[in-house]
Amino acid sequence: MSAKSLPKSQKAARYFPKENKIRVETIPIPTPKSNELLIKVHSSSLCHSDTMLLEPNDAGLVLGEGTPVTIGHEATGTILSIPDACTDNSLKVGSRIGFLCPVGVCYECEGCQIHNLHCEKGGVMAGFAADGFFQEYVASHWRNAHLLPDELDVYTSAPLFCAGTTAWSGVVGAGIKEGEWIAIIGCGGLGHLGIQYAKALGYKVIGIDLGEDQLQDAKACGADHTFNPMADKDYISKIKEITNGGCHAAVNFTASKRAYESTPPLLRINGIMMVVGIPNEPLAFSPMDVAMMKYRIGGGNNGTPSNLGPMIEFSAKHGIVPHVTNYKIEQIQEMIDLVREGKAKGRLAVKWD
């Protein structure tokens, strides 16, 4: 399909702040701005943070001013048109791409090198305070896009453009050595990718989750041991024994305050707790433990367009594949319910064609 033969309207999953509901609507096809690609979306995947629109939060998410917004910030698609302003000669009409979600940022300032939410110009994230990717066609700044290598399938790779880069930054950011132990806490949408990255990097992995389906998925992804804290009250002592003193790192992908409170005991002395999942309430830690280096604290997130390359290349080389279950856009509420109830295995996505 070319940009000239587009339909005039499309389906989209929209969040209505005044009603606190998400429903499917028919809206116009976006008109790209002078710096934007027009993209035919093939897959839009659902992230837990999308469902946070429906919940009170202390995470600083910008939810708009009551205007309905299309949700979603993970997607893959095909380029239909390229703006004259684009200086990336690798992007062509027909290229298969994934893309991140900054809107109105400069990409150049000190803040943007850490995360585009810190842009000195301001800016927002698509899917929260600007229209996101749960729609058939998307207009997005050309700098958000990254080519998909031939090894990556366009229908299963959408989660790499949030879950993948987030899981990658959490695991790689821990900075441990090959052969050392890492705990992956929360083995669902983020965690199943974190386990794959950790195993490909040569780490020994312990998967922790409250869901038996998620733990089975963790084993399938290569976890050396798995534990359900609700079913095994002695899991911490068992992990200490298996690891000969505790894990060198623990990456918490959950939004559970309780899970965070139980993470430091999993670590050996001077181990690192990687904060990735975002609970809806503040966390507490012991300043004494951190000051005395009983454990360290680090962070991981979905990064910036400029640092996508290593994750994408590593994923292609090592066969990192998101476990994706496809739905129709009319099933968006079913998808949201599964994620909110912690019953989702891997990632849930709308396949548009």
BALUMMAR-505786 format. One record per atom (N, C-alpha, C, O): x, y, z. Coordinates in steps of 0.02 Angstrom, whole numbers. Last residue first. Example, Ala and Ser with C-alpha at 12.3 -4.5 7.8 and 13.67 -1.06 7.14 Angstrom:
BEGIN
c1/c2/c3
642/-112/354
684/-53/357
645/2/394
670/57/402
660/-284/390
615/-225/390
660/-165/390
712/-166/423
// end
This chain:
BEGIN
c1/c2/c3
-135/-345/514
-145/-372/446
-120/-444/442
-125/-475/389
-121/-313/648
-166/-272/607
-179/-302/538
-229/-285/507
-125/-384/801
-97/-394/733
-145/-364/684
-202/-386/677
-93/-329/959
-142/-326/904
-105/-335/839
-59/-297/823
-24/-432/1090
-18/-383/1036
-79/-386/990
-111/-438/983
60/-470/1240
-3/-472/1203
-2/-416/1151
18/-360/1165
199/-570/1293
171/-505/1273
107/-516/1233
101/-565/1196
204/-690/1421
240/-653/1370
206/-586/1357
187/-550/1403
43/-711/1478
105/-746/1465
142/-709/1409
113/-698/1355
-56/-628/1598
-28/-628/1530
37/-667/1528
81/-657/1570
-105/-613/1723
-116/-677/1691
-86/-681/1621
-92/-733/1588
-116/-498/1800
-54/-537/1803
-59/-605/1770
-22/-651/1788
-222/-416/1784
-232/-472/1830
-169/-516/1836
-170/-565/1873
-177/-330/1686
-190/-303/1753
-198/-358/1805
-181/-348/1864
-172/-419/1576
-111/-387/1601
-122/-362/1673
-79/-373/1715
-307/-454/1560
-257/-506/1572
-193/-476/1602
-163/-505/1647
-365/-328/1535
-384/-366/1595
-332/-419/1611
-315/-429/1669
-308/-296/1411
-294/-255/1470
-310/-293/1534
-272/-290/1582
-366/-396/1330
-293/-391/1337
-275/-353/1401
-232/-374/1439
-501/-360/1340
-478/-426/1363
-403/-426/1375
-380/-455/1424
-494/-235/1277
-511/-239/1348
-492/-306/1378
-469/-310/1435
-462/-270/1144
-415/-232/1184
-431/-236/1259
-385/-240/1300
-528/-335/1044
-515/-372/1106
-470/-335/1154
-441/-365/1200
-528/-260/931
-591/-262/969
-583/-299/1035
-627/-295/1078
-406/-289/875
-412/-227/911
-476/-225/953
-478/-193/1006
-365/-462/907
-393/-409/865
-403/-347/907
-407/-351/968
-204/-533/955
-275/-519/964
-299/-471/910
-259/-444/872
-70/-647/987
-103/-597/946
-178/-593/959
-211/-644/971
61/-662/1096
-6/-688/1081
-45/-632/1045
-51/-577/1072
234/-688/1092
179/-643/1076
115/-682/1063
115/-730/1024
383/-684/1161
327/-731/1157
263/-689/1151
241/-658/1199
521/-618/1071
466/-608/1117
411/-661/1107
396/-680/1050
675/-692/1050
609/-687/1020
557/-674/1075
549/-715/1120
838/-689/1005
794/-667/1060
725/-653/1030
717/-608/989
945/-737/927
878/-766/921
833/-750/979
793/-792/1000
1065/-675/927
1055/-729/975
985/-758/975
967/-798/1018
1058/-577/827
1113/-625/827
1098/-685/870
1116/-741/852
944/-502/863
947/-536/799
1000/-591/799
988/-646/775
985/-453/988
925/-493/982
925/-534/918
908/-593/918
1097/-377/953
1105/-435/997
1045/-481/990
1053/-542/988
1034/-277/876
1085/-320/845
1095/-383/887
1101/-438/859
950/-218/972
922/-248/912
971/-297/880
952/-352/860
1045/-174/1067
993/-222/1086
964/-257/1025
955/-317/1025
1126/-82/992
1155/-143/1021
1103/-196/1040
1114/-255/1030
1022/19/948
1061/-24/904
1088/-87/936
1075/-141/911
962/109/1037
927/47/1019
972/-4/985
961/-65/992
1009/233/1071
1043/175/1099
1007/109/1087
1018/60/1122
932/329/1006
1003/325/988
1038/264/1018
1091/245/994
805/324/1065
815/297/998
889/287/980
906/240/944
830/270/1237
820/321/1187
830/291/1117
860/238/1111
752/173/1370
806/205/1334
786/258/1285
732/288/1290
669/105/1455
663/91/1383
709/133/1339
706/129/1278
778/65/1596
717/91/1565
718/77/1490
762/43/1465
847/37/1758
844/20/1687
778/44/1659
727/43/1694
961/74/1894
898/80/1859
903/59/1786
957/61/1757
1024/16/2054
1031/44/1988
963/46/1954
913/24/1982
1099/2/2211
1037/13/2174
1052/44/2107
1089/93/2102
1184/-120/2312
1182/-60/2272
1115/-57/2236
1079/-107/2230
1211/-177/2481
1188/-187/2413
1187/-119/2378
1189/-67/2411
1303/-140/2573
1275/-207/2579
1243/-226/2513
1247/-284/2492
1365/-16/2576
1373/-58/2516
1353/-131/2529
1382/-177/2500
1337/75/2669
1387/25/2688
1398/-28/2634
1435/-76/2643
1236/142/2602
1298/178/2620
1355/129/2636
1413/141/2619
1138/42/2599
1166/67/2537
1233/102/2550
1281/92/2513
1111/21/2734
1132/-35/2693
1165/-12/2629
1215/-41/2606
1072/152/2770
1130/121/2801
1156/64/2758
1216/58/2746
953/172/2698
1013/211/2681
1076/182/2710
1129/185/2679
847/51/2646
889/68/2704
950/108/2682
994/81/2650
700/109/2559
760/68/2565
799/91/2625
787/145/2652
537/111/2486
582/130/2540
642/83/2539
637/25/2519
435/179/2354
474/126/2384
517/154/2440
533/214/2441
266/241/2326
338/250/2337
371/189/2369
339/152/2406
158/159/2206
169/190/2272
244/194/2284
282/155/2255
145/86/2093
104/146/2098
110/180/2166
72/226/2181
307/28/2031
246/23/2072
208/89/2074
236/142/2060
384/-13/1892
365/49/1926
301/38/1966
247/39/1937
531/-109/1853
460/-103/1861
442/-43/1905
480/-25/1950
670/-77/1885
643/-71/1818
566/-62/1820
540/-14/1793
812/-72/1974
744/-49/1977
719/-37/1905
744/6/1870
920/-194/2025
903/-152/1969
828/-136/1971
786/-181/1970
1031/-212/2152
960/-216/2137
944/-167/2081
953/-107/2088
1184/-297/2167
1148/-238/2142
1075/-255/2128
1059/-305/2096
1293/-343/2304
1253/-356/2245
1214/-295/2225
1210/-246/2263
1362/-325/2421
1377/-280/2365
1345/-301/2300
1366/-280/2246
1331/-491/2468
1359/-426/2487
1383/-388/2426
1419/-415/2384
1194/-556/2368
1255/-564/2408
1281/-495/2425
1256/-445/2399
1014/-542/2377
1080/-522/2352
1136/-542/2398
1128/-544/2459
891/-563/2430
915/-612/2380
987/-601/2360
1019/-645/2331
861/-456/2512
884/-518/2543
908/-571/2494
942/-618/2514
815/-357/2412
882/-354/2442
905/-419/2477
964/-435/2472
675/-401/2382
731/-409/2335
800/-406/2369
841/-450/2356
565/-374/2457
596/-440/2466
656/-451/2420
684/-506/2419
525/-251/2415
547/-257/2484
582/-324/2496
625/-329/2540
483/-279/2285
543/-240/2296
569/-248/2366
630/-251/2377
366/-351/2312
421/-384/2277
486/-346/2286
539/-376/2294
290/-250/2370
310/-307/2411
369/-344/2378
415/-367/2412
265/-168/2261
306/-143/2316
332/-200/2359
389/-198/2381
264/-218/2096
244/-237/2163
292/-208/2216
351/-223/2215
282/-223/1962
256/-160/1989
233/-170/2061
188/-135/2085
435/-308/1911
366/-304/1933
347/-233/1954
389/-189/1962
565/-330/1881
522/-308/1826
450/-298/1847
408/-282/1805
713/-315/1954
642/-318/1972
601/-288/1916
601/-227/1906
853/-409/1954
817/-360/1913
743/-368/1927
714/-420/1914
994/-431/2049
923/-447/2045
889/-391/2006
895/-333/2024
1158/-502/2059
1112/-449/2037
1041/-476/2040
1029/-536/2034
1218/-605/2121
1259/-546/2108
1216/-486/2087
1235/-429/2095
1128/-689/2251
1136/-670/2181
1182/-608/2176
1183/-565/2220
1207/-787/2383
1160/-737/2356
1176/-719/2284
1232/-731/2260
1284/-892/2429
1287/-827/2463
1240/-774/2438
1234/-721/2469
1275/-993/2329
1333/-989/2375
1340/-919/2405
1395/-891/2405
1162/-1012/2259
1209/-962/2233
1271/-954/2276
1315/-913/2261
1093/-1107/2336
1109/-1121/2266
1164/-1076/2240
1208/-1099/2203
1080/-1036/2458
1119/-1098/2455
1140/-1113/2383
1198/-1130/2370
1000/-928/2423
1065/-915/2453
1110/-977/2448
1170/-971/2435
887/-999/2381
926/-961/2332
995/-946/2359
1044/-950/2322
846/-1048/2504
865/-1095/2451
906/-1060/2398
955/-1088/2372
814/-931/2571
869/-972/2597
892/-1022/2544
951/-1037/2539
705/-891/2488
765/-849/2495
824/-890/2520
879/-884/2493
607/-991/2500
641/-981/2436
704/-939/2443
753/-951/2407
525/-1038/2598
597/-1041/2610
638/-1024/2548
697/-1041/2544
396/-1039/2552
414/-987/2601
489/-985/2615
514/-936/2641
327/-1066/2410
389/-1089/2443
414/-1034/2489
448/-989/2467
217/-1005/2358
214/-1077/2367
274/-1105/2406
271/-1160/2432
252/-873/2351
191/-891/2387
187/-965/2402
158/-985/2452
368/-872/2272
372/-854/2343
309/-872/2383
314/-884/2443
418/-987/2164
357/-951/2178
357/-935/2252
346/-980/2293
564/-1002/2063
532/-1003/2128
468/-962/2128
464/-909/2097
683/-1092/1963
625/-1047/1969
593/-1056/2038
595/-1110/2067
842/-1102/1882
798/-1119/1938
740/-1070/1938
748/-1013/1916
885/-1064/1756
916/-1122/1788
874/-1147/1847
872/-1207/1859
789/-1018/1614
805/-1006/1685
832/-1070/1717
805/-1125/1706
753/-1031/1479
820/-1050/1500
837/-1039/1573
895/-1049/1592
626/-1017/1433
674/-966/1411
745/-980/1436
792/-946/1416
563/-1118/1501
570/-1125/1429
620/-1075/1400
652/-1089/1350
564/-1060/1628
604/-1120/1615
615/-1130/1541
670/-1147/1520
473/-956/1603
542/-941/1624
588/-1000/1611
644/-993/1587
357/-1027/1578
386/-988/1524
459/-972/1540
502/-973/1495
336/-1074/1706
348/-1122/1653
380/-1088/1593
424/-1115/1561
314/-952/1768
373/-990/1787
388/-1044/1735
446/-1059/1722
193/-915/1709
252/-873/1698
316/-910/1716
367/-902/1682
111/-1015/1762
121/-1010/1689
183/-970/1673
222/-988/1628
117/-984/1898
148/-1046/1875
158/-1046/1799
208/-1073/1774
155/-828/1968
114/-866/1921
149/-927/1895
206/-923/1872
245/-759/2042
189/-789/2078
145/-832/2033
101/-867/2058
422/-782/2015
356/-756/1995
303/-791/2037
314/-845/2064
588/-784/1967
543/-778/2024
477/-748/2001
477/-694/1970
727/-873/1907
665/-839/1892
618/-841/1951
609/-893/1982
897/-858/1899
843/-881/1943
781/-839/1926
782/-778/1931
1034/-899/1794
971/-862/1805
924/-898/1853
913/-958/1848
1196/-854/1751
1153/-906/1780
1092/-871/1809
1098/-821/1844
1250/-781/1595
1234/-777/1666
1194/-839/1688
1163/-871/1646
1277/-766/1459
1316/-814/1498
1304/-812/1573
1344/-838/1611
1200/-693/1377
1260/-659/1402
1302/-705/1447
1355/-685/1470
1093/-777/1359
1136/-765/1301
1201/-731/1322
1252/-738/1288
1035/-764/1486
1065/-828/1466
1112/-819/1407
1165/-850/1405
993/-630/1480
1040/-651/1532
1074/-717/1512
1134/-724/1521
900/-631/1374
961/-591/1369
1013/-616/1418
1072/-622/1400
803/-719/1430
837/-735/1367
902/-696/1359
953/-724/1339
765/-645/1542
796/-711/1550
833/-731/1487
889/-757/1491
707/-532/1482
766/-525/1525
802/-591/1535
863/-592/1535
595/-591/1422
649/-565/1380
713/-556/1420
767/-571/1395
523/-622/1533
541/-677/1488
594/-656/1438
633/-697/1414
506/-495/1595
552/-544/1623
570/-600/1576
627/-624/1577
409/-425/1523
478/-401/1525
526/-458/1544
578/-467/1513
296/-515/1534
312/-479/1473
383/-453/1468
414/-458/1416
355/-617/1665
305/-607/1612
331/-569/1553
383/-587/1524
424/-638/1782
446/-674/1722
397/-669/1664
396/-711/1619
485/-567/1915
432/-552/1867
452/-581/1800
493/-552/1765
650/-551/1930
590/-550/1971
532/-523/1928
532/-465/1909
788/-640/1907
739/-604/1867
673/-608/1904
642/-661/1909
948/-638/1973
878/-654/1985
834/-609/1941
844/-549/1938
1101/-703/1922
1055/-647/1918
985/-673/1931
964/-723/1902
1270/-751/1952
1199/-763/1962
1158/-699/1958
1177/-647/1986
1403/-774/1829
1375/-751/1893
1299/-758/1892
1268/-769/1840
1443/-807/1702
1445/-859/1753
1417/-838/1820
1408/-881/1864
1508/-648/1664
1486/-712/1639
1494/-765/1694
1545/-768/1727
1469/-520/1785
1514/-557/1742
1482/-622/1719
1436/-648/1750
1361/-370/1785
1393/-429/1815
1433/-467/1763
1431/-450/1703
1288/-251/1759
1361/-252/1754
1395/-312/1785
1451/-307/1809
1158/-208/1753
1181/-237/1816
1257/-245/1818
1288/-245/1871
1134/-171/1623
1152/-119/1671
1175/-145/1737
1207/-109/1775
1090/-289/1565
1157/-266/1549
1181/-213/1600
1239/-211/1617
959/-292/1626
1007/-348/1632
1078/-324/1620
1123/-338/1660
901/-168/1595
901/-193/1663
953/-246/1674
988/-246/1724
916/-159/1458
951/-110/1499
953/-133/1572
1001/-119/1607
835/-269/1418
907/-267/1401
943/-219/1447
996/-236/1474
709/-228/1459
739/-288/1488
814/-289/1477
852/-307/1521
698/-114/1375
695/-107/1448
727/-168/1482
768/-160/1527
703/-168/1248
757/-122/1267
757/-110/1343
810/-96/1371
587/-252/1259
653/-278/1243
709/-232/1266
756/-254/1299
480/-166/1290
497/-221/1335
568/-245/1323
606/-258/1370
502/-80/1175
494/-55/1243
517/-110/1291
566/-102/1327
531/-148/1062
538/-75/1061
511/-41/1123
498/19/1123
503/-281/1069
573/-261/1078
580/-186/1086
630/-162/1115
369/-297/1037
387/-289/1107
460/-269/1118
478/-244/1172
376/-313/892
352/-250/922
373/-244/995
393/-189/1015
411/-436/837
464/-393/863
441/-329/896
481/-293/925
319/-512/772
336/-531/841
387/-484/874
403/-493/933
303/-461/646
243/-473/686
257/-494/758
212/-494/799
426/-453/585
390/-390/598
330/-400/643
307/-353/675
562/-546/646
497/-546/615
458/-484/633
457/-465/692
733/-534/614
679/-517/660
613/-511/622
608/-474/573
830/-554/518
817/-609/565
757/-596/610
732/-643/642
845/-434/451
807/-487/418
788/-543/466
737/-577/457
821/-299/570
863/-346/532
820/-402/502
765/-414/526
726/-155/556
726/-223/581
773/-266/539
766/-268/478
781/11/590
770/-43/543
769/-110/578
808/-121/625
697/123/693
756/81/686
738/23/639
687/-9/647
639/290/731
635/227/695
702/189/694
755/219/695
645/416/782
621/363/827
628/294/797
623/244/833
677/502/682
731/482/727
710/429/777
752/399/810
558/532/618
602/484/586
658/461/632
685/406/623
414/538/721
477/569/701
525/516/673
531/462/701
265/468/652
315/470/706
380/500/678
398/489/620
101/420/629
151/470/608
200/477/666
180/491/723
23/266/591
55/309/641
101/358/605
134/341/556
-118/162/572
-68/205/541
-42/254/593
-80/279/633
-199/91/660
-175/58/599
-119/96/564
-78/67/529
-157/98/834
-196/121/777
-163/92/714
-105/71/716
-81/107/957
-136/60/946
-184/88/894
-243/101/908
15/207/977
25/160/922
-29/106/915
-23/63/872
-38/372/1026
10/318/1024
-2/270/966
-25/290/913
-52/547/1043
-78/486/1015
-22/434/1005
32/449/980
7/604/1203
1/613/1131
-21/546/1103
-11/494/1134
20/564/1329
-4/633/1320
-4/652/1246
-15/711/1229
26/420/1297
8/448/1362
-20/519/1355
-78/532/1373
60/388/1171
22/338/1208
-1/363/1275
-43/331/1308
219/465/1167
160/442/1131
127/386/1171
160/343/1200
277/572/1292
281/506/1263
215/489/1228
162/498/1257
338/742/1267
298/691/1300
310/624/1266
349/619/1219
425/899/1297
409/840/1258
370/789/1300
370/793/1362
557/995/1347
495/965/1369
482/903/1329
523/857/1328
680/1036/1315
625/1069/1280
557/1048/1308
506/1079/1295
763/951/1381
758/1019/1407
703/1059/1373
682/1110/1399
707/786/1414
725/837/1365
714/907/1392
663/921/1424
677/677/1490
717/730/1523
735/786/1475
775/829/1492
617/587/1409
573/621/1458
610/678/1492
578/723/1520
722/527/1343
691/585/1312
640/619/1356
622/677/1343
865/494/1440
797/474/1422
762/536/1396
770/591/1423
1000/527/1409
983/481/1462
914/452/1450
905/391/1449
1003/615/1307
1051/561/1303
1038/508/1357
1061/451/1351
912/712/1342
891/663/1292
941/606/1285
923/553/1260
988/791/1431
933/750/1455
914/696/1407
900/639/1427
1074/857/1343
1101/810/1393
1047/763/1419
1058/704/1429
997/861/1177
1019/890/1241
1045/835/1288
1039/776/1274
947/797/1062
1017/817/1065
1042/838/1134
1102/833/1148
811/773/1049
857/717/1037
930/734/1049
972/689/1046
705/857/1077
758/882/1032
807/828/1011
841/835/961
528/813/1066
592/818/1100
646/837/1050
636/835/990
399/782/1019
415/851/1036
480/859/1073
488/909/1109
391/620/1082
356/670/1042
377/739/1066
373/754/1125
454/452/1085
459/522/1103
421/568/1055
420/555/995
442/307/1059
382/350/1066
393/422/1087
344/454/1106
518/200/933
505/222/1001
455/279/1000
429/298/948
489/68/815
500/138/831
482/152/903
437/121/931
544/-41/683
512/-31/747
526/41/766
571/72/737
517/-75/506
547/-40/562
509/-54/627
451/-76/627
551/-108/340
520/-135/400
555/-104/461
616/-107/466
532/4/202
575/-25/254
532/-50/312
484/-18/332
448/71/116
446/-2/115
489/-35/167
485/-96/177
558/201/90
488/180/84
487/104/76
522/77/33
698/188/202
669/192/136
594/177/139
570/145/186
836/231/295
764/226/296
736/237/226
750/288/195
967/260/276
950/189/280
874/178/279
851/123/264
988/394/284
981/366/217
964/292/217
948/263/165
929/509/383
949/439/390
935/404/324
878/386/308
875/632/376
944/626/354
971/555/363
1030/543/351
720/705/339
754/644/362
824/641/333
833/646/273
653/810/281
699/825/336
739/765/359
789/773/395
561/757/194
623/785/165
675/798/220
735/798/206
493/605/264
496/678/256
562/700/225
612/665/230
421/465/184
479/491/220
482/566/210
476/590/154
293/339/194
320/402/166
374/428/213
374/415/273
281/210/242
243/229/183
268/293/152
266/302/91
368/81/322
368/152/304
329/163/240
341/130/189
286/-36/425
320/-23/362
314/51/345
260/80/352
311/-85/598
272/-70/538
317/-62/477
376/-78/478
283/-109/774
323/-117/714
279/-102/654
218/-106/658
277/-40/942
248/-59/877
302/-72/825
359/-49/831
227/28/1091
269/-25/1063
239/-45/996
181/-66/993
136/113/1148
202/140/1133
252/86/1110
312/98/1111
-34/159/1182
16/115/1153
81/148/1135
83/205/1110
-190/247/1143
-140/217/1187
-87/180/1147
-93/172/1086
-249/403/1094
-236/335/1072
-179/306/1115
-127/338/1122
-349/502/1202
-284/489/1171
-279/416/1151
-303/372/1187
-462/635/1245
-449/565/1228
-383/557/1190
-364/600/1151
-419/757/1367
-431/744/1296
-418/670/1281
-366/644/1303
-380/778/1496
-449/758/1485
-466/744/1412
-521/720/1398
-247/812/1482
-292/859/1516
-365/842/1503
-407/887/1499
-120/685/1515
-158/731/1475
-206/774/1516
-204/771/1578
-41/612/1598
-102/580/1573
-145/628/1532
-202/611/1517
121/573/1627
79/628/1607
18/600/1571
25/568/1519
186/491/1768
160/485/1700
113/543/1686
71/560/1727
238/489/1895
252/547/1855
228/542/1783
246/583/1741
204/387/1979
263/377/1936
278/436/1892
327/435/1854
100/367/2059
150/414/2084
212/413/2041
266/435/2062
-70/347/2002
1/330/2002
43/387/2030
26/446/2026
-225/262/1980
-188/317/2011
-114/299/2013
-97/240/2023
-254/186/1818
-242/181/1890
-212/246/1917
-176/280/1881
-260/188/1683
-323/175/1717
-316/176/1793
-366/169/1829
-131/200/1642
-176/256/1629
-240/249/1669
-272/299/1687
-76/78/1662
-71/125/1717
-111/188/1705
-124/227/1752
-80/11/1544
-137/1/1589
-134/47/1649
-184/56/1684
44/46/1494
-16/70/1459
-77/64/1505
-120/108/1506
131/-24/1574
124/48/1587
66/78/1548
40/130/1568
127/-151/1519
93/-139/1583
83/-65/1595
32/-45/1623
93/-143/1342
140/-139/1398
100/-127/1462
47/-97/1461
51/-227/1195
27/-195/1256
79/-200/1311
105/-254/1325
95/-190/1025
95/-233/1084
80/-192/1147
95/-133/1151
47/-196/862
49/-150/919
45/-193/982
-4/-229/991
102/-226/698
90/-254/765
97/-199/818
145/-161/818
99/-146/584
85/-218/579
68/-248/646
25/-292/651
59/14/522
74/-28/580
55/-100/566
2/-114/539
135/113/410
81/63/414
99/15/470
150/-20/465
184/279/441
199/208/451
134/167/449
86/185/482
267/420/392
202/390/395
212/315/393
246/289/347
387/515/485
371/460/441
296/446/445
265/458/497
409/692/509
381/627/528
375/578/470
359/597/414
436/823/494
492/781/517
469/710/532
505/672/564
320/886/457
378/893/412
438/851/433
485/843/394
192/765/502
223/831/502
287/830/461
305/778/433
66/662/427
133/672/456
156/744/451
142/779/402
-95/642/481
-57/677/429
13/691/457
19/729/505
-178/489/524
-138/548/541
-104/578/479
-86/542/432
-347/452/480
-276/435/471
-234/497/487
-253/552/467
-476/481/605
-442/494/541
-371/466/540
-339/457/592
-556/341/692
-527/408/690
-493/420/622
-483/371/585
-666/246/783
-642/259/715
-619/331/712
-657/377/727
-619/161/936
-654/213/899
-628/214/827
-574/187/812
-629/61/1079
-608/65/1009
-652/116/973
-714/115/978
-583/123/1243
-628/90/1196
-604/103/1125
-565/148/1111
-552/136/1413
-522/128/1347
-572/94/1302
-600/42/1320
-590/256/1542
-603/195/1504
-564/197/1439
-546/249/1413
-616/370/1621
-566/320/1642
-579/253/1608
-581/201/1641
-690/473/1581
-727/412/1597
-681/359/1627
-705/309/1655
-592/567/1562
-649/586/1603
-692/526/1623
-725/527/1675
-500/500/1475
-483/516/1545
-544/531/1588
-546/510/1646
-506/374/1371
-549/432/1386
-541/449/1460
-572/418/1502
-400/305/1250
-413/315/1322
-452/379/1332
-433/432/1307
-430/200/1111
-425/267/1139
-441/267/1214
-487/234/1237
-373/111/978
-392/103/1048
-378/168/1084
-320/189/1087
-439/130/813
-389/146/863
-417/131/932
-477/138/944
-460/114/636
-479/97/703
-422/112/751
-363/108/732
-474/250/516
-443/190/543
-471/176/612
-503/219/643
-501/337/358
-509/326/430
-479/259/450
-461/218/408
-470/342/224
-477/405/259
-482/397/335
-469/444/373
-338/234/159
-407/249/177
-410/315/215
-359/341/236
-211/273/37
-233/262/106
-309/272/113
-339/312/78
-138/285/-79
-199/244/-80
-226/229/-11
-260/179/0
-24/358/-59
-76/388/-101
-142/349/-98
-194/376/-114
63/280/10
33/335/46
-25/365/7
-70/396/36
29/109/-42
66/172/-44
29/225/-5
-30/217/12
42/-60/0
0/0/0
44/62/0
91/67/39
// end
